[in-house]
């Protein structure tokens, strides 16, 4: 279900209200589907799912999904399937499950997409929704409770401009520099230029949520802080995408991991793409400044999910170590993905955006930029619409000598297209760092949702390398192994579903799963484009070489989980691939704290399982993939035919190389290739480079 841009909000806890564009019959059909995936509260979940879909789905996709619901509820269709002239909702549970599973593994990709839309929504809401009274009964069964972390008493550092209801019919503002977007890159640009004495205005499409008001629960967190309420995905649903959409962007919801741009990446971009000096001392100084500003620090402790990485890598002789983070004084919470209520994370609103505010920068939130105004080859401002206090929207115009677009790799192309930028590469070269997942069930509690979010990584396979001795690729690229601090809704969405009972059993054991993620440095690419209705459509297919890398990641993560002492290994997909590593006798021993190696898996079974992972199907909606990193859609480089921006972030009007004076890009859209490591610090480093260019040309 391809996300669009409509709808300000989706329903939170309390009693949801059905959207007016969903007829009762369609809601009843959706409720029957929800009940099939996870029994209980079906009407409530269907109502919430309908509201989410109406808020974010493209109209054409929403019509297609309704046709699917009507098709599976058709008496005629079920007669042809041998069930007689009955509706889907009247079938027994086992027949409803069989029908859905037929769509899950269909040779028709459209049916697989429809299945994933329904499965992900139904399972996510079943485990993320706290219920009207805040007491989801499924949480007790899996040993989960939301964290009740301390709340900072510090006053907010930022006070956005107020747009009162009915106060104006058109808002007009002036600035030296207008910065579109407030994430990692936008924050650095705003801080650097405001500190240099420039009058800076930051325009953010999302809302400002002060730290003390950050969400507590998973459902509210995705609703208020993520793009499309957390439902962003590729057009075919092959890759689920997480992206921040609030003042501070991804810095508010990220997992605090701080990788400086590796030397090999700096060299590659400098020599291969013409980013002159990116491998030199100026960039080194930028990184050093960021280390200080963000307070890079090791984790205060290593929680069980990350300990599995370190303990598994050691006997294998693999490179693994604790990670540096931009948070301090915490390690017990696990809710950084929903913002930091205690103020321990050095997110944009606490670090760079706060610095910009201290130097006089202003902030306009709930403001969607439609286009940059270009006159005689020069940017002179921008226009858009901003949300007023009563929820209505009013046009706004900003007069500025320079405009820096930092709206993120999924939204920056739309701003450039709207501004008349005719470069053919706008929106192309999309890299997603596709993430494959292996879960190792350990003989002790893990509780992946608690503690430091990402405390360790395995970098053994980051750089290009040869195939292993058995010929399992790749020979071209690499991947990074980290942990995933998921909460129940996201876990339920991602776990394989082969029936309600099987899914419930897996979820009942979820406290013991250590989630390992293989972040693929994709060599292939996709694109973003706008549909006729104005929605952003993300088109991406995993390239053959990248699929081989993802399979290699599954193989090596399975080895890592086994070396760490896992009782079972599970690769996520539809269907998933599971292998018990210890029989019942050994598992019982492990639970009592004694040796679990009394009944280990046979070498033949283990090798067959690795062979299965080495040929895992990553066609759309078969192997499960997600992305938290989006890059490259307005890439920088010296070749004007291939790169939308020049090496310093100046925007080219077209492939001739003609520069639009006063217009720049400064976010992950600039990346010439995938970074191969978590991109926040790399984005900030490039943003510092762009900020110097803006300052010099102002």
C-alpha positions in Angstrom: 0.0 0.0 0.0 1.9 3.0 -1.3 1.8 5.9 1.2 0.6 9.3 0.1 0.6 12.6 1.8 -3.0 13.1 2.9 -4.4 13.3 6.4 -2.9 14.9 9.4 -3.4 12.2 11.9 -4.4 8.6 12.6 -6.4 7.4 15.6 -4.6 6.8 18.9 -5.8 5.2 22.1 -9.4 5.6 23.0 -12.4 4.6 20.9 -11.5 5.1 17.2 -14.0 6.6 14.7 -14.6 5.1 11.3 -13.5 7.3 8.5 -16.5 8.5 6.3 -15.0 7.1 3.1 -15.3 3.5 4.4 -18.8 1.9 3.9 -20.0 -0.4 6.7 -19.7 -3.5 4.5 -16.0 -2.8 3.7 -15.3 -2.3 7.4 -17.0 -5.6 8.2 -14.9 -7.3 5.6 -11.7 -5.7 7.1 -12.8 -6.7 10.6 -13.1 -10.4 9.4 -9.6 -10.2 8.0 -8.2 -8.7 11.3 -9.9 -11.4 13.3 -8.3 -14.0 11.1 -4.8 -12.7 11.6 -5.1 -12.1 15.4 -8.3 -12.9 17.1 -9.9 -10.3 19.3 -11.0 -6.7 19.2 -11.5 -7.1 15.4 -14.0 -4.2 14.9 -11.7 -1.8 16.9 -8.6 -2.8 14.9 -10.5 -2.6 11.6 -11.7 0.9 12.3 -8.1 2.0 13.2 -6.7 0.3 10.1 -9.3 2.0 7.9 -8.4 5.4 9.5 -4.7 4.8 8.9 -5.3 3.8 5.3 -7.5 6.8 4.6 -4.9 9.1 6.1 -1.9 7.9 4.1 -2.8 5.6 1.2 -2.8 6.8 -2.4 -6.4 6.9 -3.7 -5.8 4.4 -6.4 -4.1 1.9 -4.0 -7.0 2.3 -1.5 -9.5 1.5 -4.2 -7.5 -1.6 -5.2 -7.4 -2.8 -1.6 -11.1 -2.5 -1.3 -11.6 -4.5 -4.5 -9.4 -7.2 -2.8 -11.6 -7.2 0.3 -14.7 -7.5 -1.9 -13.2 -10.3 -3.9 -12.3 -12.5 -1.0 -15.8 -11.9 0.5 -17.5 -12.8 -2.8 -19.9 -15.8 -2.6 -19.2 -16.5 -6.3 -15.5 -16.6 -5.8 -15.7 -18.8 -2.7 -18.0 -21.2 -4.6 -15.3 -21.5 -7.3 -12.8 -22.3 -4.5 -15.0 -25.1 -3.2 -16.4 -23.4 -0.1 -19.9 -22.9 -1.4 -21.8 -19.6 -1.8 -20.6 -18.1 1.5 -18.8 -14.9 2.4 -15.2 -14.8 3.7 -16.4 -13.6 7.1 -18.8 -16.6 7.4 -16.1 -19.2 6.6 -14.5 -21.2 9.5 -11.2 -19.9 10.7 -9.1 -22.5 9.1 -10.6 -21.8 5.7 -10.1 -18.1 6.1 -6.5 -18.7 7.0 -6.0 -21.0 4.0 -7.4 -18.4 1.7 -5.1 -15.6 3.0 -2.1 -17.9 2.9 -2.9 -18.6 -0.7 -2.5 -14.9 -1.4 0.7 -14.7 0.8 2.6 -17.1 -1.5 0.9 -16.4 -4.7 2.9 -16.2 -7.9 1.1 -13.0 -8.6 2.9 -10.1 -6.9 -0.2 -8.0 -6.6 -1.8 -10.7 -4.4 1.3 -10.9 -2.2 1.2 -7.1 -1.8 -2.4 -7.2 -0.8 -1.7 -9.9 1.8 1.2 -7.9 3.3 -0.9 -4.8 3.5 -3.5 -6.6 5.5 -1.2 -8.7 7.6 1.1 -5.9 8.6 -1.8 -3.6 9.6 -3.7 -6.3 11.5 -0.7 -7.7 13.4 0.8 -4.3 14.2 -2.4 -2.9 15.6 -3.1 -6.1 17.6 0.1 -5.7 19.5 0.8 -1.9 19.4 -2.7 -0.7 20.4 -2.9 -0.2 24.1 -6.7 -0.5 24.0 -9.3 1.9 25.2 -8.3 1.4 28.8 -4.5 1.2 28.2 -4.3 -2.5 29.0 -3.8 -4.6 25.9 -4.3 -8.2 27.1 -1.7 -9.5 24.6 1.0 -7.6 26.4 0.7 -9.7 29.5 1.0 -12.9 27.5 4.4 -11.9 26.0 5.8 -10.2 29.1 5.7 -6.6 27.7 4.9 -3.3 29.4 5.6 0.2 28.1 8.5 1.9 29.8 7.7 4.6 32.3 10.8 6.7 31.9 11.6 9.9 33.7 10.5 13.2 32.1 12.8 16.1 31.7 11.9 19.2 33.7 13.9 21.5 31.4 11.8 24.1 29.5 11.7 23.6 25.7 14.6 25.1 23.9 12.6 26.0 20.8 9.4 28.0 20.4 8.0 27.7 16.9 6.2 30.6 15.3 2.5 30.5 16.1 -0.1 30.6 13.3 -3.3 31.4 15.1 -6.7 30.2 13.8 -8.1 32.9 11.4 -5.3 35.3 12.2 -4.0 35.5 8.6 -5.1 34.4 5.2 -1.5 34.4 3.9 1.6 34.3 6.0 4.7 36.3 4.7 8.2 35.9 6.3 11.7 37.0 5.5 15.1 35.4 6.1 18.6 35.4 4.8 18.5 31.6 4.5 15.5 29.3 4.5 16.2 25.7 5.4 13.6 23.2 4.3 13.6 20.3 6.7 15.0 20.0 10.2 16.6 16.5 10.4 20.2 15.7 10.9 21.5 17.8 7.9 19.0 20.6 8.2 19.9 21.0 11.9 23.6 21.3 11.2 23.0 23.9 8.4 20.8 26.0 10.6 23.2 25.9 13.5 26.3 26.7 11.5 24.6 29.6 9.6 22.8 31.1 12.6 26.0 31.0 14.6 27.7 32.9 11.7 25.1 35.7 12.1 22.7 34.8 9.3 19.0 35.2 9.8 17.8 31.6 9.5 14.2 30.3 9.1 13.7 26.5 9.4 10.6 25.1 7.7 9.4 21.7 8.9 6.5 19.7 7.5 6.1 17.8 10.8 5.0 19.1 14.2 7.2 20.1 17.1 6.9 17.7 20.1 8.8 18.9 23.1 10.7 16.2 25.0 8.4 16.3 28.0 5.5 15.6 25.7 7.1 12.7 23.7 4.9 9.6 23.2 5.0 6.8 25.7 3.6 4.0 23.6 4.4 2.4 20.3 1.1 3.3 18.5 1.3 6.9 19.6 5.0 7.1 18.7 4.5 6.0 15.1 1.5 8.1 14.7 3.0 11.4 15.9 6.7 11.1 15.0 7.0 9.0 11.8 6.4 9.7 8.1 3.0 8.4 7.0 2.3 7.4 10.6 4.9 4.6 10.2 3.3 3.1 7.1 5.8 4.3 4.5 6.9 1.5 2.1 8.0 0.9 -1.4 5.1 0.8 -3.9 4.9 -3.0 -3.9 5.4 -3.2 -0.1 8.6 -5.2 -0.7 10.4 -3.0 1.8 8.9 -1.4 4.9 10.5 2.1 5.5 10.9 4.0 8.8 11.6 7.7 8.5 11.1 10.5 11.1 8.6 13.3 10.4 8.8 15.8 13.3 10.9 18.8 14.2 14.3 17.1 14.4 13.4 14.4 11.9 15.3 11.2 12.2 17.5 12.5 15.1 14.4 12.4 17.3 13.5 8.7 16.6 16.8 7.1 15.6 18.6 4.5 17.7 21.4 6.8 18.8 24.1 4.9 16.7 27.0 7.2 15.6 29.2 5.9 12.8 31.6 8.5 11.4 32.0 8.3 7.7 34.6 5.5 7.1 37.9 6.5 5.5 37.2 4.2 2.6 33.9 5.9 1.9 35.5 9.4 2.1 38.1 8.3 -0.4 35.5 6.7 -2.7 33.4 9.8 -2.8 36.4 12.2 -3.2 38.1 10.2 -6.0 35.2 8.4 -7.6 32.6 11.1 -7.5 34.5 14.4 -7.4 33.7 15.5 -3.8 36.9 17.3 -3.6 38.5 17.4 -0.2 36.0 15.0 1.4 38.9 12.7 2.2 41.0 15.6 3.7 41.6 17.5 6.9 38.5 19.8 6.6 36.2 16.8 6.7 38.2 15.3 9.6 37.7 18.6 11.5 34.0 18.5 10.7 33.7 15.0 12.2 35.7 16.0 15.3 33.3 18.9 15.9 30.3 16.6 15.6 31.9 14.1 18.0 32.0 16.9 20.5 28.6 18.4 19.8 26.8 15.1 20.0 28.9 13.8 22.9 29.9 10.5 21.3 30.0 7.9 24.1 30.1 4.2 24.6 27.0 2.5 25.9 26.6 2.4 29.7 25.9 -1.4 29.4 25.5 -4.1 26.9 21.9 -5.5 26.9 21.3 -9.2 26.0 20.4 -8.6 22.4 23.7 -6.9 21.8 25.7 -9.2 24.0 24.6 -11.9 21.6 26.5 -10.1 18.8 29.7 -9.8 20.8 29.5 -13.3 22.3 28.7 -14.9 18.9 31.5 -13.0 17.1 34.2 -13.9 19.6 34.5 -17.7 18.9 34.1 -17.1 15.2 37.0 -14.6 15.2 34.9 -11.9 13.7 35.3 -8.1 14.2 32.7 -6.8 16.6 32.7 -4.1 19.2 30.5 -1.7 21.3 29.1 1.3 19.4 29.4 5.0 20.0 26.1 6.8 20.7 24.8 10.3 21.0 23.1 9.7 24.3 24.3 9.6 27.9 23.0 8.9 31.4 20.6 6.1 30.2 20.6 2.5 29.2 17.5 1.2 30.8 14.7 2.6 28.7 14.6 1.3 25.1 12.1 3.9 23.9 14.4 6.2 21.9 12.4 5.3 18.8 9.5 7.3 20.2 11.7 10.3 21.2 13.6 10.8 24.5 11.3 12.1 27.3 14.2 12.4 29.7 16.3 14.5 27.4 19.3 12.2 27.3 19.6 11.9 23.5 21.4 14.6 21.6 18.6 14.9 19.1 18.3 18.0 16.9 16.0 19.9 19.2 18.5 19.4 22.0 21.7 19.9 20.0 21.9 21.6 16.6 18.4 23.1 16.4 18.7 24.3 19.9 22.0 26.0 19.1 20.4 27.6 16.0 17.5 28.9 18.2 20.0 30.4 20.7 21.5 32.3 17.8 18.1 33.7 16.6 16.9 31.1 14.2 13.1 30.8 13.8 11.0 27.7 13.2 7.8 27.2 11.2 6.3 23.8 11.8 3.4 22.0 10.2 4.5 23.7 7.0 4.7 21.9 3.7 6.9 23.6 1.1 5.4 23.3 -2.4 8.2 25.0 -4.4 11.2 27.2 -4.3 10.7 30.4 -6.2 13.3 30.8 -8.9 13.6 34.1 -10.8 16.2 34.6 -13.6 18.1 31.6 -12.5 18.3 32.5 -8.8 16.3 31.2 -5.8 14.5 34.1 -4.1 12.3 32.3 -1.6 9.7 29.6 -1.4 5.9 29.1 -1.0 3.8 26.4 0.6 0.9 25.9 3.1 1.1 25.9 6.9 -1.3 24.4 9.4 -3.0 26.8 11.7 -3.9 26.2 15.3 -7.4 25.0 14.3 -6.0 22.5 11.8 -6.9 24.5 8.7 -4.1 25.4 6.3 -3.1 28.8 5.0 -0.6 29.7 2.2 2.7 31.1 3.2 5.6 32.7 1.4 9.2 33.2 2.5 11.5 35.7 0.9 15.1 34.6 1.2 18.4 35.1 -0.6 19.3 31.5 -0.3 17.3 28.2 0.2 18.7 25.0 1.5 16.6 21.9 0.8 17.1 19.2 3.5 13.7 17.5 3.4 15.1 13.9 3.2 15.8 11.6 0.3 12.0 10.8 0.0 10.7 14.4 0.0 13.6 16.5 -1.4 12.9 15.4 -5.0 9.3 16.6 -4.8 10.5 20.1 -3.7 12.9 20.2 -6.6 10.4 19.1 -9.2 7.9 21.6 -7.9 10.6 24.3 -8.3 11.1 23.6 -12.0 14.4 21.7 -11.7 14.6 19.7 -14.9 17.7 17.5 -14.1 16.8 13.9 -15.2 18.5 12.4 -12.2 16.2 14.0 -9.6 14.5 11.2 -7.7 16.8 8.5 -9.2 19.7 6.7 -7.5 17.6 5.9 -4.4 19.5 3.7 -1.9 17.7 2.2 1.0 20.2 0.0 2.9 17.8 -3.0 2.7 17.8 -4.8 6.0 17.4 -8.6 6.2 16.5 -10.1 9.6 17.4 -13.2 11.6 16.0 -13.7 15.1 17.9 -16.1 17.5 15.8 -17.5 20.3 18.1 -17.5 23.3 17.9 -19.6 26.5 17.5 -16.5 28.6 15.3 -13.4 28.6 16.3 -10.8 26.0 13.5 -8.2 25.9 14.7 -6.5 22.8 12.6 -3.4 23.7 14.6 -2.6 26.9 18.0 -1.2 27.5 20.4 0.6 25.2 19.0 0.5 21.7 22.0 -0.5 19.7 25.1 -1.2 21.9 27.2 -3.3 19.6 27.8 -4.2 15.9 29.7 -6.7 13.9 31.7 -5.0 11.1 33.3 -8.2 9.7 31.5 -8.0 6.4 31.2 -4.2 5.8 33.9 -4.0 3.1 33.8 -5.9 -0.2 35.1 -9.5 0.1 35.1 -12.9 -1.5 32.5 -15.6 -1.3 32.9 -18.1 1.5 34.4 -21.6 1.1 31.1 -23.0 0.1 30.7 -20.4 -2.7 28.0 -18.5 -0.9 28.4 -14.9 -2.2 28.8 -12.1 -2.5 32.0 -11.2 -4.0 31.1 -7.5 -4.6 29.8 -5.7 -1.5 29.0 -6.0 2.1 26.7 -5.6 5.0 26.8 -4.5 8.6 25.3 -6.5 11.5 23.4 -4.7 14.3 20.5 -5.4 16.6 16.9 -4.1 16.3 15.2 -2.8 19.4 11.7 -3.5 18.3 8.5 -3.2 20.3 5.6 -5.7 20.0 3.7 -4.0 17.2 6.7 -3.9 14.9 7.7 -7.4 15.9 4.3 -8.8 15.1 4.3 -7.0 11.8 7.6 -8.5 10.8 7.3 -12.1 12.2 6.2 -14.7 9.7 2.5 -15.6 9.8 1.4 -19.1 8.8 -1.8 -19.0 10.9 -3.1 -17.3 14.0 -2.0 -20.0 16.4 1.5 -20.3 15.0 2.0 -16.5 15.1 0.7 -16.4 18.7 3.1 -19.1 19.8 6.0 -17.2 18.3 4.9 -14.0 20.0 4.5 -15.8 23.3 8.3 -16.5 23.1 9.2 -13.0 21.9 10.9 -12.1 25.2 13.7 -14.5 24.3 14.4 -13.5 20.7 17.6 -11.6 19.9 17.0 -9.7 16.6 20.0 -9.5 14.3 19.8 -7.2 11.3 22.0 -7.3 8.2 22.2 -3.8 6.7 23.0 -4.2 3.0 25.1 -1.5 1.3 23.0 -1.6 -1.9 24.8 -1.2 -5.2 21.5 -1.2 -7.1 19.0 1.6 -6.8 15.4 2.7 -7.1 13.6 6.0 -7.5 10.9 8.2 -6.1 8.3 9.9 -8.2 5.0 11.7 -7.8 1.7 10.1 -8.7 -1.2 12.0 -10.4 -2.7 12.7 -7.0 0.5 14.2 -5.7 1.5 11.2 -3.5 5.1 10.1 -3.3 5.6 6.7 -4.9 8.8 4.8 -4.0 9.8 2.3 -6.6 12.6 -0.1 -5.7 13.5 -3.6 -6.6 16.4 -5.4 -4.9 19.1 -5.9 -7.5 20.5 -9.4 -8.1 23.8 -8.6 -6.5 22.2 -7.0 -3.5 19.9 -10.0 -3.1 23.0 -12.2 -2.9 24.4 -9.9 -0.3 21.2 -10.2 1.7 21.4 -14.0 1.5 25.0 -13.9 2.7 23.8 -11.7 5.6 21.2 -14.3 6.6 23.8 -17.1 6.5 26.4 -15.2 8.6 23.8 -13.9 11.1 22.5 -17.5 11.5 26.1 -18.5 12.3 26.4 -15.6 14.7 23.2 -16.5 16.5 24.3 -20.2 16.9 27.7 -19.2 18.2 26.0 -17.0 20.8 24.0 -20.0 22.1 20.6 -19.7 20.3 18.1 -22.5 20.8 16.5 -21.7 17.4 17.2 -19.5 14.4 14.5 -17.8 12.4 14.9 -15.9 9.1 12.0 -13.5 8.5 10.0 -13.8 5.4 6.8 -15.2 3.8 7.3 -18.0 4.5 10.1 -17.7 7.1 12.9 -20.2 7.6 13.2 -21.6 11.1 15.6 -24.2 12.5 15.6 -25.6 16.1 19.3 -25.8 17.1 18.6 -27.7 20.3 16.0 -30.4 20.9 13.5 -30.5 23.8 15.9 -32.2 26.2 18.6 -29.6 25.6 16.2 -26.7 25.7 14.9 -27.9 29.0 18.5 -28.1 30.3 19.2 -24.6 29.1 16.2 -23.2 30.9 17.6 -24.7 34.1 21.0 -23.1 33.5 22.8 -26.3 32.5 24.4 -27.3 29.2 22.1 -27.0 26.2 24.3 -29.1 23.9 22.8 -32.5 24.8 20.7 -32.6 21.7 22.1 -30.2 19.2 21.2 -30.0 15.5 23.0 -32.4 13.2 25.8 -31.1 10.9 23.7 -32.2 7.9 20.6 -30.4 9.1 22.7 -27.3 9.8 24.3 -27.3 6.4 21.0 -27.8 4.7 19.6 -24.8 6.6 22.5 -22.6 5.6 21.9 -23.7 2.0 18.3 -22.8 2.3 19.3 -19.3 3.6 21.8 -19.0 0.7 19.0 -19.4 -1.7 16.4 -17.4 0.2 13.8 -15.8 -2.0 14.0 -12.0 -1.9 11.4 -11.4 -4.5 8.9 -8.7 -3.4 7.1 -9.8 -0.2 8.8 -13.1 0.1 11.9 -12.3 2.1 11.1 -9.6 4.7 13.1 -6.4 4.3 12.9 -3.0 5.9 14.8 0.3 5.7 15.6 3.0 8.1 18.1 4.8 5.8 17.2 6.6 2.6 19.8 8.2 0.4 20.9 9.4 -3.0 17.9 11.0 -4.8 19.7 14.3 -5.5 23.2 13.1 -5.5 26.3 15.2 -5.5 29.1 14.8 -8.0 31.4 16.4 -10.5 29.6 14.9 -13.6 26.7 17.2 -14.4 24.9 14.5 -16.5 24.7 12.1 -13.6 24.6 14.3 -10.5 21.7 16.7 -9.6 24.1 18.7 -7.3 27.6 19.7 -7.7 30.2 18.5 -5.1 29.3 21.4 -2.7 25.6 20.9 -2.8 24.6 23.5 -5.4 21.6 22.4 -7.4 21.9 22.1 -11.2 19.0 23.3 -13.2 19.5 20.5 -15.8 22.1 18.0 -17.1 24.0 20.9 -18.8 25.5 21.8 -15.4 23.9 25.2 -15.1 23.7 26.1 -11.4 20.6 27.6 -9.8 22.2 30.4 -7.8 21.2 30.4 -4.1 19.7 26.9 -4.2 21.3 24.0 -2.3 20.6 20.4 -1.1 22.1 19.3 2.2 20.7 16.0 3.3 21.2 12.3 2.5 19.8 13.0 -0.9 23.4 14.1 -1.7 25.0 10.7 -1.1 26.7 9.6 -4.4 26.3 6.0 -3.2 25.0 4.1 -0.1 27.2 4.9 2.9 27.3 1.3 4.1 27.0 2.4 7.8 24.3 4.3 9.7 24.2 7.6 7.8 23.5 10.3 10.4 27.0 11.5 11.0 27.9 11.3 7.3 24.8 13.5 6.5 25.9 16.0 9.1 29.4 16.1 7.8 28.2 16.8 4.2 25.8 19.4 5.7 28.7 21.3 7.3 30.4 21.4 3.9 27.2 22.8 2.3 26.8 25.3 5.1 30.3 26.7 4.4 29.4 27.0 0.7 26.2 28.9 1.6 28.0 31.2 4.0 30.7 32.0 1.4 28.1 32.8 -1.3 25.8 34.8 0.9 
